[in-house]
């Protein structure tokens, strides 16, 4: 055994546990072996940073059976694959500053998301592992954060520390972005992609939670979603768009005629019409991607499904769907393509949309004049000249200049 001096890190035991973890979860092998171990006596057990370094306590390795260490390996690498540090940072930006106590709450929530389905089938649950049932909670990290606070139920978890890779808060033992053996952002993305490839290639070997993660890894947050959000905000703030009259009583300090309630303008969330290209040139996978984007559009308007309408269109607009659940929308079509019918149908609806979003492969004629509302075109990303034969004489028209055009599935800048 390569123990060296008394109290040194038992690498043989640690790496035997990693090999056992890779055998139990072969689709995670790329990620497990991408982690670089760093011996640290300041870490209570094992913890990771966002640069894919794994800090390991020698005492913890000594007292923990190999079978449990294998589960810890999978647990720690899961924090990084599921981007818990990035999600924690985004949660802080949305909800305000977070000190050590709030970061502990994030660590607990992240652990609940992982431990819900990571153990069993060859992996022993480590002693003291946090389980959602202990807190009577459902399934995603963000859901957990909304539904529990630190208190009597979590007092026994005060020791918990999976590192900055779990909650985004740097520790005193972190080597930082300039330290040795950290992975670059591109290398981290490559590891996630390889793991997602392995899960999708052999889905029967992975749990439902990992299969869902892999699907989302192939549909990461795209620049076009940020563009859509900007278009929605622009639609709301634009003159004459997204406004209505109200006779609500003004504030006491507001200037006005004493004793008279005057009409004023108020903002309302924008209405969005999503025109989905269902022609024969659009694949089932692209239609599935379109449903993911519809769900993202619903979130962009604050979850107001009554403000989102979906129109399935090939050469004609067949069905108009008010949004209930994206999964329940039937995208019927299969003929030729003419999205002008979809634009016309959307503009005839009452109330008229503030934004039109067209999801298409681009092989369509476009309206000759710009619609009287904001327009975003999402083009399905396709290799090799975007899906048509380079030797063919047919070249589809580019989207019109009055539309904001983005590629769905393009890597984030």
N, C-alpha and C positions, 0 to 999 in steps of 0.2 A: 504494500500500500504506500502511495506517495504522500505520506503525512509530513515528513520533515521534522521540524522542531515540535515539542509538545504544544498542543493547542493550535497547530497549523491546520489549514483547511484540508479536509480529506477529499482530494480531487477524485480519487478512484470511486469513492462512494457517491459523490455528487454526479459524476459523469455516468456511472452505472444507472443512476436514477433517471438521468436525461435519456439514455438509450431505452430504458423501459417505457418512458413517456412516449418516445417516438414510435415504439412498437405498438403501444396501445392506441395512439392517435397518429397514424402514418401521414395523414394530410397536414399535420402541424410540424413535420420533421424539418422542413426548410426553415421555419421560424425558430424552432428550438435550437438548431445548430448555428443560427445567425447570432444568437445572444452571446456576448462576451462576458465571462464571469470575472468579478472583482472581489477579492477577499476584503471584508470590512467588519470590524468588531463594533461598529456604531450602528449597525443594522440589527433590529431585533430578530428577524428571521431571514427572509429573502425579499429583495425589492428591486424594482427596475426603474431606469430613467428613460426619458423619451428618445434617447440616442441608442437604445437597445443594448445597454450594459446592465448586467444582473449582479447586484451586490449581495454577497452571501456571508452570513455569520457562521464561522467555524463551529461554535458551540451548538448552534441550531442543527447543523448537519450531523454532528456527533450524536445528538440525542434523538434524531428523527429516523425511523426506519426507511429503507430504500423505497418501499412501496408508497409511503406517504410523500417522500421527496419527489417521486415521479408526478404525483398530483399537484405538488407545489410548482414544479416546472411548468406544467400546462397552465396552471392558474396565472402565473406571472406573465407568460408570453401572451396569454389571452388579453391582458390589460393593453398591451401594445398593439396587437392586431385589431382590437376593437376601438383603438384611438381614445381611450378613456382620458388621457391627459389633455388632448385637444378638445374633447367634448366638455371636460371640466372647465377649461379656459373659456369656452363659448358660453357656458352656463354662468360663469362669473361676469362676463361682459354684459349678459342680458339681465342679471339680477343684482349686480352690485358687488362690491369688494367682499373677499372671503379670507378670513384668518385661518389659523390652524384647526379650530373646531369645525368650521364649515368644510375645510378640506378633508377632515376625518369623516364627515358625513358623506362626502363624495366618494371616498375610498370604500366606505361601507356599501354605498349604493352600487358602485362598480363591482364589488365582490359579489353582491346579491345577483347581479346580472350574469356573472360568470358561473357561480356555483349552482345556479338553478338547474343546469343540465350537463355540467362538464364531467362529473364523476360517475363511477360505475363503468361496466364493460371494460375491466382491466385497470381502472384507476381507483385507488383507495382515497376516500375523502380524508384529508388531513384533520387531525384533532383541532377543534376550535374554529373550523371553517364556518364563515357566516352563511346562513341559509335564509332565503326569503320568508320561509314559514315562521322563522323566529320573530319576524316583524309583521307578519300578516300582510305581505305585499305581493303585487303582481310581477312584471317581468323586465322592463327596460330600465337602465340606469336613471334616465331622466324621470321616469315614472316614480321610481323609488324616492328620488330627491323631493318630489312634490308631496309625498305622502308620509314622511316621517321626520322627526327632529331628534336631536340627541336628548337622552333622558334615561330613566331607569332601565328601559329595555336594552340600551346600548352601552351601559356602564362597563360591562364585561368586555367590550370591544375597544377600550381606550388604548390597548397595546398595539392595535392593528396599524401596520405601516407597510404598504406594498410599494412605497417609493413614489417619486415624482411621475413615473410612468403611469401611475394609477389615478392621480388627482391633479397633476400639473404643477404642484408646488415644489420647487427645488429644495433638496435636503443638503445638510452640511457635508455629507459624504459624496455628493454628486461630483463627478469630474467635469461636468459642463460640456458645452458644444465643442470646445477646443481640446478636451481631454483625449487620451489615447483610446483606440479601439471602438469609437462610436461610429454608428452608421450614418451616412449622409441621408438627406431627405429622399433622394432618388433611390438609394439602396433600400431604405425602409419601404418605399412604395413597391419596389420589385419583390421584396419578400412577401408582402401582403398579396400581391398579384399571383405569385406562385402558389401560395397557400389556397387562395380562392379557386385557382385553376384545379388544384387537386381535389377540393371538395366538390366542385361542380362536375368534374370528370367521373367521380365515383361517389355519387350522393348517398348511396345506401350505407356508407361507412360513417357518416357524420350525423350529429343530432340536428333537430329542427332549428335550434338557435344558430348553429354554425352554418347551415344551409342558407338561412335568411341573411346572415352576415356576408356570405360569399356573393349572393345575388346583389346586395347593396354595394359590395366592393367593386363590382363591375359597373355599377351606376353611381359613382361618387358624386358629391355636390359639384354641379357644373357651373361654369361662368354664365351660361345662358340663364340659369335660375336667378343669379344676381341681377342680370339684365332685365329679366321679367319683373323682379321686385322694383327695380328703378323705373320701369315703364309704368307699373301700377301706381307708384308714388307720384310720378309725373302726371298721370291721368287724374289723380285726386286733386293735385294742386293746380292743374291747368284751368284757365278761365272757362266757366260754363260747364265744366265736366265734374260730375260727382257732387253736385250741389243741389240743395232743396231749401224751400222756405220753412221757417218755424215761427210760431208765435209764443214760444216759451218765454217766461219772464226773465228779463236781463238781470245782470248782477246789480246790486244796490249802488255800486260806485260808477256804473256805466252812465255816460252822458246821454240825455234824451229828454223827451217832453214829460214833465211830471204828471203822473196819473194815466199815462197812455202807454200801452204795450205795442211797440212797432214791430212789423215783420223784419226778420233778419235771415241771413243765409247760414246754413250749417253744412258741414261736410258729411258725406256718407261714404262707406267703402265702395270701391269701383266694382262694376259688374263686368264679368269676363266671359266671353264666348270662345270656346276652344273648338276649332275646326280640325278634325282628325282625318287625314288622308287614308282611306280604306281601299284604295284601288289594288288591282292585282299585282302591281310592282312592289307593294309594301309587304314585307315578310311578317310572319306571326311574331317573331322576336321584336320587330320594330313596333308592332301594335302593342305588345306587352310593355315596351319602353314608353309608349305614349300614355298608357294608363298610369305608369309611375309619375310621369310629368304632370298628369291631371291632378294626382294627389298632391304634388308639390305646389301646383297653382292654388289648390284649395287652402293649403297652409299659408301661402303668400297673402291671401286676403283674410287672414285671421281665422281660418276654419269655417267661414261662412259659406256653407255648401249651397245655400239658396242664391248666392251671387255668381255661381259658376254654372254655365250651360255647355254641354258637349254635343257637337254636331258631327255625325259620321257621314263622310262625303267621298264618293268616287267621281263619277260623271254627273251625279245628282245627289242632293242632300236627302237621305232616306229617313233618318230618325233624329229627333232633337231630345236629348236627355237632360233633365234637371239632375244635378249631381246629388246622389245619396251616398253610394259607396263606389269608388273607382272600379272595384272588382266586379260590380254588377252591371257595368255598361256594356252593352252588346255592340261591338264595332263591326257592323254589317256592311259588306261591299264586295269588291272583287272585280269590278269592271274597269273601264278607262278612268282617266283622271281629269277633272276640271273643278278646281277649288273655287272658281268664280261663283258656282252655285252655292257653295257653303258660305262665302262672304255675303252674298245677296240674302240668303236665309237669315244669317245672323243679324244683318242690319234691318230686316223687316220685323224682328222680334220687338216686343214692347214689355218693359222698357228697353231702350236700345243699349247695347253694351258700351262701356267706356274703353274697353281693350278687347281686341281680337287676337287670339294666339292660333297660328296655323302650324300643325305638326305634319310634316310631309317629307317625301323623298326628293321633292323639287321637280318631278316630271309632270308639270301641270302648266296650263296657261294662267296668267294672273290678271286681276282686274286692271282695266286701262286707266282708271282714276283712283287716287287714294281714298280709302274709306274716311268718313268724318270722325274717326277715333284713332287711338293709338293702335299700332299693329306690330306684332312680334312674330317672326317666322322661325320655327325650329326645324332645321334640316337633319334628318337621320344621318348619322355618320357612316360612311361606307368607304372601304378601301377601293383602290383602282378606279379612279375617275368617278367615285361616288355611285358605283353600281351599274353604269351603262357601259357597253362595249366600246373600247377606244377606237376600234376600226369602223364603228357604225357612223353613218352620216348624220344620225339624229343627235343633236345637242340640245338639251332642255334649256329653256329660258332661265336666266338667273332671277332670283327674287327681285322685285322692284326696289328702287332706291328709297322709296318712302317707308319701307318696312325695316325694322331692326332685325337683322338676320344673324343667327347663331347656329352652331353645330351641336346637336344633342349627342353626348357621348365623347366630345372632345376633352382632352385632359385639361385640368385646371392650370392656369398660368401661374 
